[in-house]
Amino acid sequence: MTDDEAKTITRQYTVAPVGSVVAIAISFVSGLASVTVVLIIAAFYAITGSHGD
Protein backbone atom coordinates (compact mmCIF):
# COMPACT_ATOMS: atom_id res chain seq x y z
CA MET A 1 0.00 0.00 0.00
CA THR A 2 1.34 3.39 -0.96
CA ASP A 3 1.19 6.50 1.18
CA ASP A 4 -1.39 8.02 -1.19
CA GLU A 5 -3.65 4.99 -0.82
CA ALA A 6 -3.36 5.16 2.96
CA LYS A 7 -4.26 8.87 2.93
CA THR A 8 -7.28 8.19 0.70
CA ILE A 9 -8.54 5.45 3.02
CA THR A 10 -8.02 7.69 6.05
CA ARG A 11 -10.03 10.47 4.39
CA GLN A 12 -12.80 8.01 3.56
CA TYR A 13 -13.02 6.92 7.20
CA THR A 14 -13.75 10.48 8.32
CA VAL A 15 -17.07 10.40 6.44
CA ALA A 16 -18.87 8.13 8.93
CA PRO A 17 -18.20 10.08 12.15
CA VAL A 18 -18.98 13.44 10.55
CA GLY A 19 -22.04 12.07 8.77
CA SER A 20 -23.27 10.41 11.95
CA VAL A 21 -23.06 13.66 13.88
CA VAL A 22 -24.98 15.37 11.08
CA ALA A 23 -27.59 12.59 11.10
CA ILE A 24 -28.03 12.89 14.87
CA ALA A 25 -28.40 16.66 14.66
CA ILE A 26 -30.93 16.38 11.83
CA SER A 27 -32.87 13.69 13.71
CA PHE A 28 -34.20 16.30 16.11
CA VAL A 29 -35.88 18.01 13.15
CA SER A 30 -36.74 15.14 10.81
CA GLY A 31 -36.37 11.41 11.26
CA LEU A 32 -36.68 10.78 7.53
CA ALA A 33 -33.92 13.25 6.72
CA SER A 34 -31.71 11.59 9.32
CA VAL A 35 -32.26 8.15 7.78
CA THR A 36 -31.51 9.66 4.38
CA VAL A 37 -28.13 10.91 5.62
CA VAL A 38 -27.30 7.47 7.01
CA LEU A 39 -28.25 5.87 3.67
CA ILE A 40 -26.05 8.36 1.82
CA ILE A 41 -23.13 7.37 4.08
CA ALA A 42 -23.80 3.70 3.33
CA ALA A 43 -23.96 4.40 -0.40
CA PHE A 44 -20.68 6.31 -0.20
CA TYR A 45 -18.94 3.31 1.32
CA ALA A 46 -20.61 0.93 -1.15
CA ILE A 47 -19.36 2.99 -4.08
CA THR A 48 -15.88 3.90 -2.82
CA GLY A 49 -15.14 0.67 -0.95
CA SER A 50 -11.74 -0.84 -1.61
CA HIS A 51 -11.57 -4.30 -3.09
CA GLY A 52 -8.85 -6.79 -2.30
CA ASP A 53 -6.77 -8.21 -5.11
C-alpha distance matrix in Angstrom:
0.0 3.8 6.7 8.2 6.2 6.8 10.3 11.0 10.6 12.7 15.2 15.5 16.4 19.2 21.0 22.4 24.1 25.5 26.6 28.2 30.2 31.4 32.3 34.2 36.0 36.9 38.2 41.2 42.2 41.2 39.7 39.0 37.0 35.0 34.2 33.2 30.7 29.2 29.1 27.4 24.6 24.3 24.4 21.6 19.3 20.7 20.0 16.6 15.2 11.9 12.7 11.4 11.8
3.8 0.0 3.8 5.4 5.2 6.4 8.7 10.0 10.8 12.5 14.4 15.5 16.9 19.1 21.0 23.0 24.5 25.4 26.8 28.7 30.3 31.3 32.7 34.7 36.1 37.1 38.6 41.5 42.4 41.5 40.4 39.7 37.4 35.6 35.0 33.9 31.1 30.0 30.1 28.0 25.3 25.5 25.3 22.2 20.4 22.1 20.9 17.3 16.7 13.8 15.2 14.5 14.8
6.7 3.8 0.0 3.8 5.4 5.1 6.2 8.6 10.0 10.5 12.3 14.3 15.4 17.0 19.4 21.6 22.6 23.3 25.1 27.0 28.3 29.4 31.0 32.9 34.1 35.3 37.0 39.6 40.6 40.1 39.2 38.6 36.2 34.3 34.1 33.0 30.0 29.1 29.5 27.3 24.5 25.2 25.3 21.9 20.4 22.6 21.5 17.7 17.5 15.1 17.2 17.0 17.9
8.2 5.4 3.8 0.0 3.8 5.4 5.1 6.2 8.7 9.8 10.6 12.4 14.4 15.8 17.6 20.2 21.6 21.8 23.3 25.6 27.0 27.6 29.3 31.5 32.5 33.3 35.3 38.0 38.7 38.0 37.3 36.5 33.9 32.3 32.2 30.7 27.7 27.2 27.4 24.8 22.4 23.3 22.9 19.4 18.3 20.5 18.9 15.2 15.6 13.6 16.1 16.6 17.5
6.2 5.2 5.4 3.8 0.0 3.8 5.4 5.1 6.2 8.6 9.9 10.6 12.5 14.7 16.2 18.3 20.1 20.9 21.9 24.0 25.8 26.5 27.8 30.1 31.4 32.2 33.8 36.7 37.5 36.5 35.5 34.6 32.3 30.6 30.0 28.7 26.0 25.0 25.0 22.8 20.2 20.6 20.3 17.1 15.5 17.4 16.2 12.4 12.3 10.0 12.4 13.0 14.2
6.8 6.4 5.1 5.4 3.8 0.0 3.8 5.4 5.2 6.1 8.6 9.9 10.7 12.8 15.1 16.9 18.1 19.2 20.7 22.5 24.1 25.3 26.6 28.5 29.9 31.1 32.5 35.3 36.4 35.7 34.6 34.1 31.8 29.8 29.5 28.5 25.6 24.4 24.9 22.9 19.9 20.5 20.9 17.6 15.8 18.2 17.6 13.8 13.2 11.3 13.9 14.2 16.0
10.3 8.7 6.2 5.1 5.4 3.8 0.0 3.8 5.5 5.0 6.2 8.6 9.9 11.0 13.4 15.8 16.8 17.2 19.0 21.1 22.3 23.2 25.0 26.9 27.9 29.1 31.0 33.5 34.5 34.0 33.3 32.8 30.2 28.3 28.4 27.3 24.1 23.4 24.2 21.8 19.0 20.2 20.5 16.9 15.8 18.6 17.6 13.9 14.2 13.1 16.2 17.1 19.0
11.0 10.0 8.6 6.2 5.1 5.4 3.8 0.0 3.8 5.4 5.1 6.2 8.8 10.3 11.6 14.2 15.9 16.2 17.3 19.7 21.3 21.7 23.2 25.6 26.7 27.4 29.2 32.1 32.7 31.9 31.1 30.3 27.8 26.1 26.0 24.6 21.6 21.0 21.3 18.8 16.2 17.3 17.1 13.6 12.7 15.3 14.0 10.2 11.0 10.3 13.7 15.4 17.4
10.6 10.8 10.0 8.7 6.2 5.2 5.5 3.8 0.0 3.8 5.4 5.0 6.3 9.0 10.4 12.2 14.1 15.1 16.1 17.9 19.9 20.8 21.9 24.0 25.6 26.4 27.8 30.8 31.7 30.8 29.6 29.0 26.8 24.8 24.3 23.4 20.5 19.3 19.7 17.8 14.8 15.4 15.8 12.6 10.8 13.5 13.2 9.5 9.1 8.4 11.9 13.3 16.0
12.7 12.5 10.5 9.8 8.6 6.1 5.0 5.4 3.8 0.0 3.8 5.4 5.2 6.8 9.5 11.2 12.1 13.2 14.9 16.6 18.0 19.3 20.8 22.5 23.9 25.2 26.7 29.3 30.5 30.0 29.1 28.9 26.5 24.2 24.3 23.6 20.4 19.3 20.5 18.5 15.2 16.5 17.5 14.2 12.7 16.0 15.9 12.4 12.2 12.1 15.5 16.7 19.5
15.2 14.4 12.3 10.6 9.9 8.6 6.2 5.1 5.4 3.8 0.0 3.8 5.4 5.4 7.3 10.2 11.3 11.3 12.9 15.2 16.4 17.1 18.9 21.0 21.9 23.0 24.9 27.5 28.3 27.9 27.2 26.8 24.2 22.3 22.6 21.5 18.1 17.7 18.8 16.4 13.5 15.4 15.9 12.3 11.8 15.3 14.7 11.4 12.3 12.9 16.6 18.5 21.2
15.5 15.5 14.3 12.4 10.6 9.9 8.6 6.2 5.0 5.4 3.8 0.0 3.8 5.4 5.7 8.1 10.4 10.8 11.3 13.6 15.6 16.1 17.2 19.6 21.0 21.6 23.2 26.2 26.9 26.0 25.0 24.4 22.0 20.1 19.9 18.8 15.7 14.9 15.6 13.4 10.4 11.8 12.4 8.9 8.0 11.5 11.2 8.2 8.9 10.3 14.0 16.4 19.4
16.4 16.9 15.4 14.4 12.5 10.7 9.9 8.8 6.3 5.2 5.4 3.8 0.0 3.8 5.4 6.2 7.8 9.4 10.5 11.8 13.8 15.2 16.1 17.9 19.7 20.8 22.0 24.8 26.1 25.4 24.1 24.0 21.8 19.4 19.3 18.9 15.7 14.3 15.7 14.2 10.6 11.9 13.6 10.7 9.1 12.8 13.5 10.8 10.5 11.8 15.3 17.2 20.5
19.2 19.1 17.0 15.8 14.7 12.8 11.0 10.3 9.0 6.8 5.4 5.4 3.8 0.0 3.8 5.7 5.9 6.4 8.4 10.2 11.3 12.6 14.3 15.9 17.1 18.5 20.1 22.6 23.9 23.6 22.8 22.9 20.4 18.0 18.7 18.2 14.6 13.9 15.9 14.1 10.8 13.1 14.7 11.8 11.3 15.1 15.5 13.1 13.6 15.2 18.8 20.9 24.1
21.0 21.0 19.4 17.6 16.2 15.1 13.4 11.6 10.4 9.5 7.3 5.7 5.4 3.8 0.0 3.8 5.8 5.5 5.7 8.3 10.1 10.4 11.7 14.0 15.3 16.0 17.7 20.5 21.4 20.7 19.9 19.6 17.1 15.0 15.4 14.6 11.1 10.7 12.4 10.3 7.2 10.0 11.4 8.6 9.0 12.6 13.1 11.4 12.4 14.8 18.4 21.0 24.2
22.4 23.0 21.6 20.2 18.3 16.9 15.8 14.2 12.2 11.2 10.2 8.1 6.2 5.7 3.8 0.0 3.8 5.5 5.1 5.8 8.5 9.7 10.0 11.9 14.0 14.9 15.8 18.8 20.1 19.3 18.0 18.1 16.0 13.3 13.4 13.5 10.2 8.7 11.0 10.1 6.5 8.7 11.3 9.5 9.0 12.5 14.0 12.8 12.9 15.6 18.8 21.2 24.7
24.1 24.5 22.6 21.6 20.1 18.1 16.8 15.9 14.1 12.1 11.3 10.4 7.8 5.9 5.8 3.8 0.0 3.8 5.5 5.1 6.3 8.7 9.8 10.6 12.4 14.2 15.2 17.6 19.4 19.3 18.2 19.1 16.9 13.9 14.9 15.4 11.9 10.8 13.8 13.1 9.8 12.2 14.9 13.1 12.8 16.3 17.7 16.4 16.4 18.7 22.0 24.1 27.6
25.5 25.4 23.3 21.8 20.9 19.2 17.2 16.2 15.1 13.2 11.3 10.8 9.4 6.4 5.5 5.5 3.8 0.0 3.8 5.4 5.3 6.3 8.7 10.0 10.8 12.4 14.3 16.5 17.7 17.8 17.5 18.2 15.4 12.9 14.6 14.5 10.7 10.8 13.8 12.3 9.8 13.0 15.0 13.0 13.7 17.2 18.0 16.7 17.6 20.1 23.6 26.0 29.4
26.6 26.8 25.1 23.3 21.9 20.7 19.0 17.3 16.1 14.9 12.9 11.3 10.5 8.4 5.7 5.1 5.5 3.8 0.0 3.8 5.4 5.0 6.0 8.6 9.8 10.3 12.0 14.8 15.7 15.2 14.6 14.8 12.1 9.7 11.0 10.7 7.0 7.2 10.2 8.8 6.7 10.1 12.1 10.7 11.9 15.0 16.0 15.5 16.5 19.5 22.8 25.5 28.9
28.2 28.7 27.0 25.6 24.0 22.5 21.1 19.7 17.9 16.6 15.2 13.6 11.8 10.2 8.3 5.8 5.1 5.4 3.8 0.0 3.8 5.3 4.9 6.1 8.5 9.7 10.3 13.1 14.8 14.3 13.2 14.1 12.2 8.9 10.2 11.2 8.0 7.0 10.7 10.7 8.4 10.9 13.7 13.1 13.5 16.4 18.1 17.7 18.1 21.1 24.1 26.6 30.2
30.2 30.3 28.3 27.0 25.8 24.1 22.3 21.3 19.9 18.0 16.4 15.6 13.8 11.3 10.1 8.5 6.3 5.3 5.4 3.8 0.0 3.8 5.4 5.1 6.2 8.6 9.8 11.7 13.6 14.1 13.8 15.3 13.0 10.0 12.3 13.3 10.1 10.2 13.9 13.5 11.6 14.5 17.0 16.1 16.8 19.8 21.2 20.6 21.2 24.0 27.2 29.7 33.2
31.4 31.3 29.4 27.6 26.5 25.3 23.2 21.7 20.8 19.3 17.1 16.1 15.2 12.6 10.4 9.7 8.7 6.3 5.0 5.3 3.8 0.0 3.8 5.5 5.1 6.1 8.5 10.5 11.4 11.8 12.1 13.1 10.2 7.9 10.8 11.0 7.7 9.2 12.5 11.7 10.8 14.1 15.9 15.1 16.7 19.4 20.4 20.2 21.4 24.5 27.7 30.5 33.9
32.3 32.7 31.0 29.3 27.8 26.6 25.0 23.2 21.9 20.8 18.9 17.2 16.1 14.3 11.7 10.0 9.8 8.7 6.0 4.9 5.4 3.8 0.0 3.8 5.5 5.1 6.0 9.1 10.1 9.5 8.9 9.9 7.7 4.6 7.3 8.3 5.8 6.6 10.0 10.3 9.8 12.4 14.6 14.7 16.0 18.3 19.8 20.2 21.0 24.3 27.3 30.1 33.6
34.2 34.7 32.9 31.5 30.1 28.5 26.9 25.6 24.0 22.5 21.0 19.6 17.9 15.9 14.0 11.9 10.6 10.0 8.6 6.1 5.1 5.5 3.8 0.0 3.8 5.5 5.0 7.2 9.5 9.9 9.2 11.5 10.1 6.8 9.5 11.5 9.5 9.6 13.2 14.0 13.1 15.3 17.9 18.0 18.9 21.3 23.1 23.3 23.8 26.9 29.8 32.4 36.0
36.0 36.1 34.1 32.5 31.4 29.9 27.9 26.7 25.6 23.9 21.9 21.0 19.7 17.1 15.3 14.0 12.4 10.8 9.8 8.5 6.2 5.1 5.5 3.8 0.0 3.8 5.5 6.0 7.7 9.3 10.1 12.4 10.3 8.1 11.6 12.8 10.7 12.0 15.4 15.5 15.0 17.8 19.9 19.7 21.1 23.6 24.9 25.0 26.0 29.1 32.2 34.9 38.4
36.9 37.1 35.3 33.3 32.2 31.1 29.1 27.4 26.4 25.2 23.0 21.6 20.8 18.5 16.0 14.9 14.2 12.4 10.3 9.7 8.6 6.1 5.1 5.5 3.8 0.0 3.8 5.4 5.4 6.0 7.4 9.1 6.7 5.5 9.3 10.1 8.7 10.8 13.6 13.7 14.2 16.9 18.5 18.7 20.6 22.7 23.8 24.4 25.7 29.1 32.0 35.0 38.4
38.2 38.6 37.0 35.3 33.8 32.5 31.0 29.2 27.8 26.7 24.9 23.2 22.0 20.1 17.7 15.8 15.2 14.3 12.0 10.3 9.8 8.5 6.0 5.0 5.5 3.8 0.0 3.8 5.3 5.0 4.8 7.8 7.1 5.0 8.1 10.2 9.8 10.7 13.5 14.7 15.1 17.0 19.1 19.9 21.3 23.1 24.8 25.6 26.4 29.9 32.5 35.4 38.9
41.2 41.5 39.6 38.0 36.7 35.3 33.5 32.1 30.8 29.3 27.5 26.2 24.8 22.6 20.5 18.8 17.6 16.5 14.8 13.1 11.7 10.5 9.1 7.2 6.0 5.4 3.8 0.0 3.8 6.0 7.2 10.5 9.9 8.6 11.8 13.7 13.3 14.4 17.3 18.3 18.6 20.7 22.8 23.4 24.9 26.8 28.4 29.1 30.0 33.3 36.1 38.9 42.5
42.2 42.4 40.6 38.7 37.5 36.4 34.5 32.7 31.7 30.5 28.3 26.9 26.1 23.9 21.4 20.1 19.4 17.7 15.7 14.8 13.6 11.4 10.1 9.5 7.7 5.4 5.3 3.8 0.0 3.8 6.9 9.2 8.2 8.6 11.8 12.9 12.9 14.9 17.2 17.8 18.9 21.1 22.6 23.4 25.4 27.0 28.2 29.2 30.5 34.0 36.8 39.8 43.2
41.2 41.5 40.1 38.0 36.5 35.7 34.0 31.9 30.8 30.0 27.9 26.0 25.4 23.6 20.7 19.3 19.3 17.8 15.2 14.3 14.1 11.8 9.5 9.9 9.3 6.0 5.0 6.0 3.8 0.0 3.8 5.5 5.3 6.3 8.8 9.9 10.9 12.7 14.5 15.5 17.1 18.8 20.1 21.4 23.4 24.6 25.9 27.3 28.5 32.2 34.7 37.8 41.2
39.7 40.4 39.2 37.3 35.5 34.6 33.3 31.1 29.6 29.1 27.2 25.0 24.1 22.8 19.9 18.0 18.2 17.5 14.6 13.2 13.8 12.1 8.9 9.2 10.1 7.4 4.8 7.2 6.9 3.8 0.0 3.8 5.5 5.1 6.3 8.6 10.0 10.8 12.4 14.3 15.6 16.7 18.4 20.1 21.6 22.6 24.4 26.0 26.7 30.4 32.7 35.7 39.1
39.0 39.7 38.6 36.5 34.6 34.1 32.8 30.3 29.0 28.9 26.8 24.4 24.0 22.9 19.6 18.1 19.1 18.2 14.8 14.1 15.3 13.1 9.9 11.5 12.4 9.1 7.8 10.5 9.2 5.5 3.8 0.0 3.8 5.4 5.2 6.2 8.8 10.0 10.5 12.3 14.4 15.3 16.3 18.3 20.2 20.8 22.3 24.2 25.3 29.0 31.2 34.3 37.6
37.0 37.4 36.2 33.9 32.3 31.8 30.2 27.8 26.8 26.5 24.2 22.0 21.8 20.4 17.1 16.0 16.9 15.4 12.1 12.2 13.0 10.2 7.7 10.1 10.3 6.7 7.1 9.9 8.2 5.3 5.5 3.8 0.0 3.8 5.5 4.9 6.3 8.8 9.8 10.5 12.6 14.3 15.1 16.5 18.8 19.8 20.8 22.4 23.9 27.6 30.1 33.3 36.6
35.0 35.6 34.3 32.3 30.6 29.8 28.3 26.1 24.8 24.2 22.3 20.1 19.4 18.0 15.0 13.3 13.9 12.9 9.7 8.9 10.0 7.9 4.6 6.8 8.1 5.5 5.0 8.6 8.6 6.3 5.1 5.4 3.8 0.0 3.8 5.3 5.2 6.5 8.8 9.9 10.9 12.7 14.4 15.5 17.2 18.6 20.1 21.4 22.3 25.9 28.5 31.5 35.0
34.2 35.0 34.1 32.2 30.0 29.5 28.4 26.0 24.3 24.3 22.6 19.9 19.3 18.7 15.4 13.4 14.9 14.6 11.0 10.2 12.3 10.8 7.3 9.5 11.6 9.3 8.1 11.8 11.8 8.8 6.3 5.2 5.5 3.8 0.0 3.8 5.4 5.1 6.2 8.6 9.9 10.5 12.2 14.2 15.6 16.4 18.3 20.0 20.6 24.3 26.5 29.5 32.9
33.2 33.9 33.0 30.7 28.7 28.5 27.3 24.6 23.4 23.6 21.5 18.8 18.9 18.2 14.6 13.5 15.4 14.5 10.7 11.2 13.3 11.0 8.3 11.5 12.8 10.1 10.2 13.7 12.9 9.9 8.6 6.2 4.9 5.3 3.8 0.0 3.8 5.4 5.1 6.2 8.7 9.8 10.4 12.2 14.4 15.0 16.2 18.1 19.4 23.2 25.5 28.8 32.0
30.7 31.1 30.0 27.7 26.0 25.6 24.1 21.6 20.5 20.4 18.1 15.7 15.7 14.6 11.1 10.2 11.9 10.7 7.0 8.0 10.1 7.7 5.8 9.5 10.7 8.7 9.8 13.3 12.9 10.9 10.0 8.8 6.3 5.2 5.4 3.8 0.0 3.8 5.4 5.0 6.3 8.7 9.8 10.5 12.7 14.2 15.3 16.4 17.8 21.4 24.1 27.3 30.6
29.2 30.0 29.1 27.2 25.0 24.4 23.4 21.0 19.3 19.3 17.7 14.9 14.3 13.9 10.7 8.7 10.8 10.8 7.2 7.0 10.2 9.2 6.6 9.6 12.0 10.8 10.7 14.4 14.9 12.7 10.8 10.0 8.8 6.5 5.1 5.4 3.8 0.0 3.8 5.4 5.1 6.3 8.7 9.9 10.9 12.4 14.4 15.5 16.0 19.6 22.1 25.1 28.5
29.1 30.1 29.5 27.4 25.0 24.9 24.2 21.3 19.7 20.5 18.8 15.6 15.7 15.9 12.4 11.0 13.8 13.8 10.2 10.7 13.9 12.5 10.0 13.2 15.4 13.6 13.5 17.3 17.2 14.5 12.4 10.5 9.8 8.8 6.2 5.1 5.4 3.8 0.0 3.8 5.3 5.0 6.1 8.5 9.9 10.3 12.1 14.1 14.8 18.6 20.7 23.9 27.1
27.4 28.0 27.3 24.8 22.8 22.9 21.8 18.8 17.8 18.5 16.4 13.4 14.2 14.1 10.3 10.1 13.1 12.3 8.8 10.7 13.5 11.7 10.3 14.0 15.5 13.7 14.7 18.3 17.8 15.5 14.3 12.3 10.5 9.9 8.6 6.2 5.0 5.4 3.8 0.0 3.8 5.4 5.0 6.1 8.7 9.7 10.4 12.0 13.6 17.4 19.8 23.3 26.3
24.6 25.3 24.5 22.4 20.2 19.9 19.0 16.2 14.8 15.2 13.5 10.4 10.6 10.8 7.2 6.5 9.8 9.8 6.7 8.4 11.6 10.8 9.8 13.1 15.0 14.2 15.1 18.6 18.9 17.1 15.6 14.4 12.6 10.9 9.9 8.7 6.3 5.1 5.3 3.8 0.0 3.8 5.4 5.0 6.5 8.7 10.0 10.6 11.6 15.1 17.9 21.1 24.4
24.3 25.5 25.2 23.3 20.6 20.5 20.2 17.3 15.4 16.5 15.4 11.8 11.9 13.1 10.0 8.7 12.2 13.0 10.1 10.9 14.5 14.1 12.4 15.3 17.8 16.9 17.0 20.7 21.1 18.8 16.7 15.3 14.3 12.7 10.5 9.8 8.7 6.3 5.0 5.4 3.8 0.0 3.8 5.4 5.3 6.2 8.7 10.0 10.1 13.8 16.0 19.1 22.4
24.4 25.3 25.3 22.9 20.3 20.9 20.5 17.1 15.8 17.5 15.9 12.4 13.6 14.7 11.4 11.3 14.9 15.0 12.1 13.7 17.0 15.9 14.6 17.9 19.9 18.5 19.1 22.8 22.6 20.1 18.4 16.3 15.1 14.4 12.2 10.4 9.8 8.7 6.1 5.0 5.4 3.8 0.0 3.8 5.4 4.9 6.1 8.4 9.6 13.4 15.4 18.9 21.8
21.6 22.2 21.9 19.4 17.1 17.6 16.9 13.6 12.6 14.2 12.3 8.9 10.7 11.8 8.6 9.5 13.1 13.0 10.7 13.1 16.1 15.1 14.7 18.0 19.7 18.7 19.9 23.4 23.4 21.4 20.1 18.3 16.5 15.5 14.2 12.2 10.5 9.9 8.5 6.1 5.0 5.4 3.8 0.0 3.8 5.5 5.3 6.0 7.9 11.5 14.3 17.8 20.7
19.3 20.4 20.4 18.3 15.5 15.8 15.8 12.7 10.8 12.7 11.8 8.0 9.1 11.3 9.0 9.0 12.8 13.7 11.9 13.5 16.8 16.7 16.0 18.9 21.1 20.6 21.3 24.9 25.4 23.4 21.6 20.2 18.8 17.2 15.6 14.4 12.7 10.9 9.9 8.7 6.5 5.3 5.4 3.8 0.0 3.8 5.4 5.2 5.2 8.8 11.5 14.7 17.9
20.7 22.1 22.6 20.5 17.4 18.2 18.6 15.3 13.5 16.0 15.3 11.5 12.8 15.1 12.6 12.5 16.3 17.2 15.0 16.4 19.8 19.4 18.3 21.3 23.6 22.7 23.1 26.8 27.0 24.6 22.6 20.8 19.8 18.6 16.4 15.0 14.2 12.4 10.3 9.7 8.7 6.2 4.9 5.5 3.8 0.0 3.8 5.8 5.5 9.1 10.6 14.1 17.1
20.0 20.9 21.5 18.9 16.2 17.6 17.6 14.0 13.2 15.9 14.7 11.2 13.5 15.5 13.1 14.0 17.7 18.0 16.0 18.1 21.2 20.4 19.8 23.1 24.9 23.8 24.8 28.4 28.2 25.9 24.4 22.3 20.8 20.1 18.3 16.2 15.3 14.4 12.1 10.4 10.0 8.7 6.1 5.3 5.4 3.8 0.0 3.8 5.7 8.9 10.7 14.5 16.9
16.6 17.3 17.7 15.2 12.4 13.8 13.9 10.2 9.5 12.4 11.4 8.2 10.8 13.1 11.4 12.8 16.4 16.7 15.5 17.7 20.6 20.2 20.2 23.3 25.0 24.4 25.6 29.1 29.2 27.3 26.0 24.2 22.4 21.4 20.0 18.1 16.4 15.5 14.1 12.0 10.6 10.0 8.4 6.0 5.2 5.8 3.8 0.0 3.8 6.4 9.3 12.8 15.3
15.2 16.7 17.5 15.6 12.3 13.2 14.2 11.0 9.1 12.2 12.3 8.9 10.5 13.6 12.4 12.9 16.4 17.6 16.5 18.1 21.2 21.4 21.0 23.8 26.0 25.7 26.4 30.0 30.5 28.5 26.7 25.3 23.9 22.3 20.6 19.4 17.8 16.0 14.8 13.6 11.6 10.1 9.6 7.9 5.2 5.5 5.7 3.8 0.0 3.8 6.5 9.8 12.9
11.9 13.8 15.1 13.6 10.0 11.3 13.1 10.3 8.4 12.1 12.9 10.3 11.8 15.2 14.8 15.6 18.7 20.1 19.5 21.1 24.0 24.5 24.3 26.9 29.1 29.1 29.9 33.3 34.0 32.2 30.4 29.0 27.6 25.9 24.3 23.2 21.4 19.6 18.6 17.4 15.1 13.8 13.4 11.5 8.8 9.1 8.9 6.4 3.8 0.0 3.8 6.6 9.6
12.7 15.2 17.2 16.1 12.4 13.9 16.2 13.7 11.9 15.5 16.6 14.0 15.3 18.8 18.4 18.8 22.0 23.6 22.8 24.1 27.2 27.7 27.3 29.8 32.2 32.0 32.5 36.1 36.8 34.7 32.7 31.2 30.1 28.5 26.5 25.5 24.1 22.1 20.7 19.8 17.9 16.0 15.4 14.3 11.5 10.6 10.7 9.3 6.5 3.8 0.0 3.8 6.5
11.4 14.5 17.0 16.6 13.0 14.2 17.1 15.4 13.3 16.7 18.5 16.4 17.2 20.9 21.0 21.2 24.1 26.0 25.5 26.6 29.7 30.5 30.1 32.4 34.9 35.0 35.4 38.9 39.8 37.8 35.7 34.3 33.3 31.5 29.5 28.8 27.3 25.1 23.9 23.3 21.1 19.1 18.9 17.8 14.7 14.1 14.5 12.8 9.8 6.6 3.8 0.0 3.8
11.8 14.8 17.9 17.5 14.2 16.0 19.0 17.4 16.0 19.5 21.2 19.4 20.5 24.1 24.2 24.7 27.6 29.4 28.9 30.2 33.2 33.9 33.6 36.0 38.4 38.4 38.9 42.5 43.2 41.2 39.1 37.6 36.6 35.0 32.9 32.0 30.6 28.5 27.1 26.3 24.4 22.4 21.8 20.7 17.9 17.1 16.9 15.3 12.9 9.6 6.5 3.8 0.0
